[in-house]
Amino acid sequence: MTITRIHAFQPVADSSPRDWRTSIGQIAVAIETSDGLTGYGVGGGGAAGMHIIREVLAPLLQGRPIEPVEEHWQAMYDATLPFGRKGVAIMALSGVDLALWDLRAKAANQAVVELLGGRTGQAIGTYSTVWDEVDERTARGRSPVKLHVHPKSEAARRDPAAFIDEVVSRTAAARDAIGPQRELMIDAWMEWDVAMTLAIARAIEPLQVGWIEEPISPDDLNGYRQLRDECPIPIAGGEHEFTHIGFGPLIDERLHQVLQPDVCWCGGMTELVRIYRMAGRAGLRVIPHRGAEVWGLHALAALDPEPLAESGRPWMNWVNGQPAVRDEQIRIPDRPGFGVTLG
């Protein structure tokens, strides 16, 4: 079975956000084979990512057998070294790699989770990501909640002290809304510095916050070293990191207590498997970004002893067959590959 065509395109639903999450954060990939199978994946990079696939990655793979997928990954990585290593090139590569894994599983008439040593049908717990405040429906649930804490008031946007007060009050309100037993996390989305992170962490420590996510720039490794040593709340991150090489110092130096690779951006399934193995040897937890989406869900179900799936992108209704979250759990259907089509 050989690869006959690689096609990258960008479906956009009416509900897609009008920002980088649509224009750059997502592309779809379809790989057709001589045996009539089609593999599907989702990556990123927008128009630039699709150009990289068309001009660089597709010529490497067309006419080749689908195996070995890991060697294809290395060839694509090497071909993009002059302009890649991180960012849109690896986001584009991710979609191609996922489509190859989809084909690998379909050729074996198995789900991807089964190729990875797991099984379909098991119930995976989920957590909800919310913005600004906990809504009534989320408050009535039982699963963990993660709160985005982007500055809300004009005062918080202008004055760091006012922003710290706002984060503390919003976190306290979220804790009151969900009660004392459920896990609560907060997401800073790379907008703080070390001093602000430490001040907020010390103020909200009594609220039993499970982690602070991406408080500072992913490039500020010295800052993360200081947070590792001084922050009373665990640090999570990795959503905006790329490949097992980029995750190396985060794992080796234990700069994050929770690792959050996004399989559609970090290099695809080939890299997510490597990151899981590295984290396992270090005793660190992996909770993939948007893990309830099928692309990460299969790995999470097979490789994680404590699987927890983050809610995905609700506007991606062009992923046909994506399993729904029911009663705060999600299950992988018994279908070959990732079990979805794109359109």
matplotlib code that plots the C-alpha trace (Angstrom):
import matplotlib.pyplot as plt

x = [0.0, 1.6, 0.7, -0.9, -2.1, -1.7, -4.2, -4.3, -7.3, -8.9, -12.5, -14.1, -17.4, -19.7, -18.9, -15.1, -13.5, -12.3, -8.7, -5.5, -7.2, -8.9, -6.6, -3.4, -4.3, -6.0, -5.7, -7.0, -4.9, -6.1, -3.7, -5.0, -3.4, -3.3, -5.5, -8.3, -7.8, -7.8, -6.1, -7.2, -5.4, -5.6, -2.6, -2.0, -0.2, -3.0, -2.0, 1.7, 1.2, -0.7, 2.1, 4.7, 2.7, 2.2, 5.7, 7.9, 6.2, 4.0, 6.8, 8.7, 5.9, 4.1, 4.7, 6.1, 4.6, 2.8, 5.4, 7.5, 5.7, 8.5, 11.0, 8.6, 8.4, 12.2, 12.4, 9.8, 11.5, 14.9, 13.4, 12.0, 15.1, 16.2, 12.8, 11.1, 12.0, 9.1, 6.0, 4.0, 6.3, 5.9, 2.2, 1.8, 3.9, 1.6, -1.4, 0.5, 1.8, -1.7, -3.1, -0.3, -1.2, -4.8, -3.7, -1.5, -4.4, -6.9, -4.5, -4.4, -8.2, -7.7, -8.4, -5.3, -5.7, -5.4, -2.2, -0.9, -1.8, -5.1, -8.8, -11.9, -14.9, -13.3, -14.7, -12.2, -12.8, -12.9, -12.4, -14.0, -12.1, -14.1, -13.5, -14.1, -16.3, -17.9, -21.3, -24.3, -24.1, -20.4, -21.0, -23.5, -21.0, -18.5, -15.4, -12.4, -12.6, -9.9, -10.5, -8.9, -7.9, -7.1, -7.5, -11.2, -11.6, -9.9, -8.2, -6.7, -5.4, -3.6, -2.5, -0.6, -1.8, -5.4, -5.0, -3.6, -6.6, -8.9, -7.3, -7.6, -11.3, -12.2, -10.4, -12.2, -15.5, -14.8, -13.9, -17.2, -19.1, -17.7, -17.3, -14.3, -14.0, -13.6, -10.2, -9.7, -6.9, -6.2, -4.7, -2.6, -1.8, 1.8, 0.8, 2.5, 6.1, 7.8, 7.0, 3.3, 3.1, 4.6, 2.4, -0.8, 0.2, 0.8, -2.5, -4.6, -2.7, -5.5, -8.0, -6.4, -5.6, -4.3, -2.0, -1.2, -0.9, 1.6, 2.1, 5.2, 6.7, 7.6, 11.1, 11.7, 13.3, 15.2, 11.8, 10.4, 13.4, 12.6, 8.9, 9.9, 11.9, 9.6, 6.0, 3.7, 1.3, 2.4, 3.1, 1.6, 2.6, 3.8, 0.7, 3.0, 6.1, 7.2, 8.7, 10.3, 13.4, 11.6, 10.1, 13.5, 14.5, 11.0, 11.2, 14.9, 14.8, 11.2, 10.3, 6.6, 4.8, 2.1, 3.0, 0.4, 1.5, -1.0, -0.8, -2.0, 0.8, 3.7, 4.7, 1.8, 1.2, 4.8, 6.0, 3.2, 4.2, 7.8, 6.8, 4.7, 7.6, 10.0, 7.5, 6.9, 10.5, 10.7, 7.5, 5.7, 2.0, 0.9, -2.5, -2.6, -4.1, -7.6, -7.3, -11.0, -10.5, -9.8, -6.3, -5.0, -7.7, -6.4, -3.0, -4.3, -6.5, -3.7, -0.7, -1.9, -2.4, -4.6, -6.3, -7.9, -9.2, -9.6, -12.7, -12.0, -12.9, -16.7, -16.6, -14.8, -18.1, -16.4, -14.7, -17.4, -17.6, -15.9, -17.3, -19.3, -18.7, -21.6, -21.9, -18.5, -16.9, -15.8, -15.4, -13.4, -15.7, -14.9, -13.9, -10.6, -8.1, -9.2, -12.7, -13.5, -13.8, -13.2, -15.5]
y = [0.0, 3.3, 6.9, 8.4, 11.9, 14.2, 17.0, 19.8, 22.0, 24.3, 23.7, 26.6, 26.3, 29.2, 29.1, 29.1, 31.9, 34.8, 34.7, 32.8, 29.6, 29.3, 31.1, 29.5, 27.0, 24.3, 22.6, 19.2, 16.6, 13.7, 11.0, 8.7, 5.3, 2.9, 0.4, 3.0, 3.9, 7.5, 8.6, 11.8, 14.1, 17.6, 19.9, 23.6, 26.4, 27.8, 28.8, 28.6, 25.0, 24.0, 25.4, 23.4, 20.2, 20.9, 22.0, 20.0, 17.2, 15.7, 15.2, 13.3, 10.8, 10.4, 7.0, 5.6, 2.9, 4.1, 2.3, 2.9, 6.0, 6.9, 7.1, 9.3, 11.6, 11.9, 12.6, 15.3, 16.8, 16.8, 18.4, 21.3, 21.9, 25.1, 26.8, 24.5, 22.8, 24.6, 26.6, 26.3, 23.7, 21.2, 22.0, 21.1, 18.0, 17.0, 16.7, 14.5, 12.3, 11.8, 10.9, 8.3, 6.8, 6.7, 4.8, 2.5, 1.5, 1.2, -1.1, -3.3, -3.0, -1.7, 1.6, 3.7, 3.0, -0.7, -0.2, 1.6, -1.3, 0.0, -0.8, 0.9, 1.6, 2.4, 5.4, 8.3, 11.1, 14.7, 18.2, 21.4, 24.5, 27.7, 31.4, 34.3, 32.4, 29.0, 28.7, 27.1, 23.9, 23.4, 24.2, 21.3, 18.8, 16.6, 16.7, 19.1, 22.6, 24.9, 28.6, 31.0, 34.2, 36.7, 40.3, 41.2, 44.8, 47.9, 48.4, 44.8, 45.5, 48.7, 47.8, 44.6, 44.9, 45.2, 42.2, 40.1, 41.0, 40.1, 36.7, 35.9, 36.9, 35.1, 31.9, 32.2, 32.6, 29.5, 27.5, 28.6, 27.6, 24.1, 23.3, 22.1, 18.6, 19.1, 19.9, 23.5, 24.7, 28.1, 29.0, 32.2, 31.7, 33.0, 36.5, 36.8, 37.1, 35.2, 37.8, 38.0, 34.2, 33.8, 36.5, 35.0, 31.5, 32.4, 34.3, 31.4, 28.6, 28.2, 27.6, 24.2, 25.0, 21.9, 23.7, 27.1, 26.6, 28.4, 31.5, 32.7, 32.5, 28.9, 30.3, 31.5, 28.3, 30.2, 31.6, 28.1, 26.9, 29.6, 28.6, 24.9, 25.8, 28.5, 28.2, 26.5, 25.4, 22.9, 24.3, 22.9, 23.6, 22.4, 23.3, 25.6, 23.4, 21.3, 17.8, 15.5, 17.7, 20.8, 18.8, 17.4, 20.2, 20.4, 16.8, 16.4, 19.4, 18.8, 22.4, 21.4, 19.0, 18.4, 18.2, 19.3, 18.5, 19.2, 16.2, 18.4, 20.9, 19.2, 16.7, 14.3, 10.9, 9.8, 12.6, 12.3, 8.7, 9.7, 12.4, 10.0, 7.6, 10.3, 11.6, 8.1, 7.5, 10.8, 10.1, 13.2, 13.4, 14.0, 15.6, 16.5, 19.8, 19.2, 15.5, 14.8, 15.2, 11.9, 12.8, 12.8, 10.7, 7.4, 7.9, 9.1, 6.0, 3.6, 5.2, 7.1, 5.3, 8.2, 9.5, 12.9, 14.4, 18.2, 19.4, 20.1, 22.8, 22.9, 24.6, 21.8, 20.2, 19.1, 16.2, 13.6, 10.8, 12.7, 11.0, 13.2, 13.8, 12.2, 12.4, 14.0, 10.9, 10.1, 6.7, 5.7, 4.0, 0.6, 1.9, 1.5, 4.3, 7.4, 6.6, 9.9, 11.5, 15.2, 17.4]
z = [0.0, -1.1, -0.6, -3.7, -2.6, 0.4, 0.7, 3.3, 3.7, 6.2, 7.2, 9.0, 10.8, 11.4, 15.1, 14.6, 16.6, 14.4, 15.6, 15.4, 16.7, 13.3, 10.9, 12.2, 14.9, 12.7, 9.3, 8.2, 6.4, 4.2, 2.9, 0.2, -0.7, -3.6, -1.6, -1.4, 2.3, 3.5, 6.7, 8.4, 10.8, 12.2, 12.5, 12.5, 10.7, 8.6, 5.1, 5.9, 7.2, 4.1, 1.9, 3.8, 3.4, -0.3, -1.2, 1.3, 3.1, 0.4, -2.1, 0.5, 1.0, -2.3, -3.8, -0.5, 1.6, 4.7, 6.9, 8.8, 10.2, 12.6, 9.7, 7.8, 10.8, 10.9, 7.2, 7.5, 10.5, 8.8, 5.7, 7.7, 9.9, 8.1, 8.9, 11.3, 14.6, 16.3, 15.3, 12.1, 10.4, 13.3, 13.5, 9.8, 10.3, 13.2, 10.9, 8.4, 11.2, 12.6, 9.2, 8.8, 12.2, 11.1, 8.0, 10.1, 12.3, 9.5, 7.6, 10.8, 11.2, 14.6, 16.5, 17.2, 20.9, 20.3, 18.3, 21.4, 23.7, 25.0, 24.3, 23.0, 25.1, 28.5, 30.3, 30.5, 32.9, 31.6, 33.0, 31.8, 30.7, 31.4, 30.7, 33.2, 35.6, 36.4, 34.8, 36.5, 34.4, 35.2, 38.9, 39.1, 37.8, 39.6, 37.4, 37.7, 36.4, 34.8, 34.9, 32.4, 34.3, 31.5, 32.8, 32.9, 34.3, 33.0, 36.3, 36.1, 32.6, 33.8, 37.3, 38.3, 41.9, 40.8, 38.5, 41.3, 43.4, 40.5, 40.0, 43.7, 43.8, 40.7, 41.9, 45.2, 43.4, 41.3, 44.4, 46.0, 42.9, 42.6, 46.3, 48.3, 46.9, 43.2, 41.6, 40.5, 38.2, 36.7, 33.3, 32.9, 29.1, 29.3, 30.4, 33.8, 35.1, 37.9, 40.6, 39.7, 39.6, 43.1, 44.5, 43.1, 44.1, 47.7, 47.8, 46.4, 48.1, 50.7, 47.8, 47.0, 43.3, 41.5, 39.1, 37.5, 33.8, 31.6, 33.8, 31.9, 28.5, 27.4, 26.5, 30.1, 31.4, 34.1, 35.3, 35.4, 37.4, 40.0, 40.0, 40.4, 43.5, 45.1, 43.9, 46.4, 43.6, 40.9, 37.4, 34.3, 30.7, 27.3, 25.2, 23.2, 23.2, 20.2, 19.8, 22.4, 22.0, 23.3, 26.1, 27.1, 29.6, 31.0, 31.9, 32.7, 35.1, 36.2, 35.3, 34.9, 37.3, 34.7, 31.0, 28.4, 24.9, 22.1, 19.7, 16.8, 17.3, 19.1, 16.3, 16.1, 17.6, 17.0, 19.3, 21.9, 22.4, 22.9, 25.4, 27.3, 27.6, 28.7, 31.3, 32.6, 33.3, 35.2, 37.1, 35.7, 34.7, 31.2, 30.5, 26.8, 25.7, 24.4, 25.3, 24.7, 21.0, 19.3, 18.2, 21.8, 23.4, 21.9, 23.4, 26.7, 27.0, 26.2, 27.8, 30.9, 34.2, 35.4, 32.2, 32.3, 29.1, 28.6, 26.8, 23.2, 20.6, 20.3, 16.9, 15.2, 14.1, 10.8, 12.6, 11.9, 14.5, 17.4, 20.6, 22.8, 26.5, 28.4, 32.2, 32.3, 30.7, 27.1, 25.4, 22.3, 19.8, 18.3, 14.8, 12.9, 13.0, 14.9, 14.0, 12.3, 8.9, 8.1, 6.0]

ax = plt.figure().add_subplot(projection="3d")
ax.plot(x, y, z, "-o")
ax.set_aspect("equal")
plt.show()
